[in-house]
Amino acid sequence: MPDATQPESQCNPPALPVLDAGSVRLRPHRENDLQDFFALYSDPQVMRYWSFPAWTHVDQARERFTGALAGHDPSRLLCWAMADADSDRLIGGVTLFAINVEQGRAEIGYALHSSQWGRGHARGALGKVLEHAFGPLGLRRVEADIDPRNAASCRLVERLGFAREGLLRERWCVGGDLQDSAMYGLLARDWLAAPR
């Protein structure tokens, strides 16, 4: 039974919107995505600059996958599967997390299977999520935390209008490797004013 003290939107958050980004669709995760989800996060090339190492067994994926299936609370977390537009198979993901509605800010994270790199999928997907963040969600700021050695990811967010705002040294230790974080920020006013 819903808690009557909670606003209706918290008891029954709206469905995660499906966003069409041309070559990819952003949609909710489905039960049959588990193997593709595991394939994404077990790819050493994808996970090279992440805050946790590549998975080696599908059991490692189950808890995070359960979270992805339930990741539909616009006041905290929005978790999309990035699916190939033709086959609808999961090839990546985009997440808005640490959403703070009162402050009008969130963080963005994304991953794309290495077999799909260089095709414009990530740029299209991130663009659609940013449109949603600065449009229907009414956010004022979106942030990204990127290992500065990940030059392709840094270039991607810069092309989308993010500004590099700082460096946090030795922020992560992943598999014994110390990693810095380049902190990027994008303001709604800059996104909306940029030519497309």
N, C-alpha and C positions, 0 to 999 in steps of 0.2 A: 504494500500500500504506500503511495507517495506521501512524503512528509509535507503536511499542509503548511509548514512554516517556510518551505522553500518556494521561490518563484517558479512559475510554470515552466519557464525556459530551462531551469536546472533539473526539474523532474523529467521532462521530455524534450531534450535538446533537438533542434531541427536536424533533419537528415543531412549528411555530408553532401554538398552539391557535386555533381559530376561536371568537370570542366574539360572542354574540348580544346586541345592545343595542337590541332592539325595532325601531325604524325603520331601523337600519343593522346590518350584520354586519362584524365585524373579521376579516379573512381574510388569508392570504398573497397577495402580489402575483402576478399571472399575466402571461405574455408579451403577451396581448392587452389589457393595461391601459395600454400605453405612450401611446396618444393621449390617454386621459383623464388620465393622470399629467402629461403635458405641458400639457394644458388647465388643470389645477389650478395648476401653478407658473408658468404664463405669464399668469395673471390678475393684473393690476396691483393690484386691490383686495385680493386674498389676500396678495400679496407686499409690500404697503405697509410693513409693520413687520418684515419678515424680515431675516436677516443676509446675504442676497444679492438682487440685483434680479430682477425677472420675466424669465423666458426669452423669447426672441424667435424661436427656431428649435428644432425638435424634436431636432436633434443635441445641443443643450445638455442635454437630458433623459436621453440614453442612459446616460452613466456613472452618474449618480445612480440611474437606474432599475435598472441592473444590480446596484447595491448593495442596492436595495430587494428585488429578487428573491432575493438571497442573504442577506438580513437576518434570520437565524434562529439566533443564538448566544446562549442565555440567560445566558452569562457576560459578554457584552459589549453585545449589541444585539438588540432585537426590533422589527421593522418591519411594521406591519399596514396593509393597504389598508382604508379605510373605504368599504364598498360599500352602495348602496341595497338594502334588504332585498327589494324586489320584483324589480328588474331585475338586481341583482348588479353594476351598473356602479360603477366607482370614482368616488367623489365627494370623497374626502379621504384623510387618512392620520394615523396615530398611531404615534409611535416612542418606545420606551424606549431610551435610549442612555447612553453613559458608565457602564454598569452596573459597579459595583464590589461583587462578591459578598462579599468580605472585610469591607468597610465597611458593607454592607447599604444601599447607596444607588444612585440612578440619576437621570437627568434625563429629562424628558418633553417631547416636541414634538408639535405637531399642526397640521393645516391642513384647511380645509373650503372647497370651491368656493363662491364668493360667491352663486351662485344657490340655495344650500342654507342660507344663514344664517337664523337666527331660528326654526328648526324643532325645536330640541332635540337635533339629531344629535350635536353636539360634546360636549354634557354627558353624554349616554348613553354615547358611545364612551369618553370619558375615565374615566367611572365604572367601566366594565368593565375597562379597562386597570389602573386603580388597584386594583381587587379582585384582579386577577391578580398585580400587583406585591407587594401586602401579604399575599396568600394563598399560592398555590403557590410564588412566587419567594422569599418570606420576607424581603422588603426592609423596612428600618426607616424609610427616608426617600426621598421623591421631590421633586425640585426642578424649577422652571420659570423660564426667563429670558424676560421679556416686555418689549417696548418700552412704557414707561408711557403713551405716547400711545394705545396700543391699549386703550381703556377697556373694550370688550366682552370681550376676552380676560382682562383683569384681573378683571372681575366674574365671569367663568366660573370661574376657578380659586378665587376667594374663596368662591363658592357651594359649591364642592367641599371647602372646608375649608383651603385653602392660606393661609398667613400671609405677608404681605409682610415680608421680613427685611432688605432693604437696597436701595440704588440704586448702580449702577456707572455713573458719568458717562462719556459719550462712549466707550462700549465698542466700538461698531461704526461703521464708515464704509461706507455702502452708496450707491453712485451719487453720491458727493460729499456725502451727507447724514449728519451725525453723529447717532448714536442712542444713547440711554441704555438701560440694562437694569435693570428692576425684578426683583429676585430674590425668588422665592417658594419656600417649603418646606412640605411636608406630612409629618407623622410618622404611622407606622402606628398608634400608640396613639390619636391623635386621629381618624384615619379610622375605626378600628374602634369607637370610642366614640360617633361621631356618629349621630344618628337618620337613617333613610333613608325 
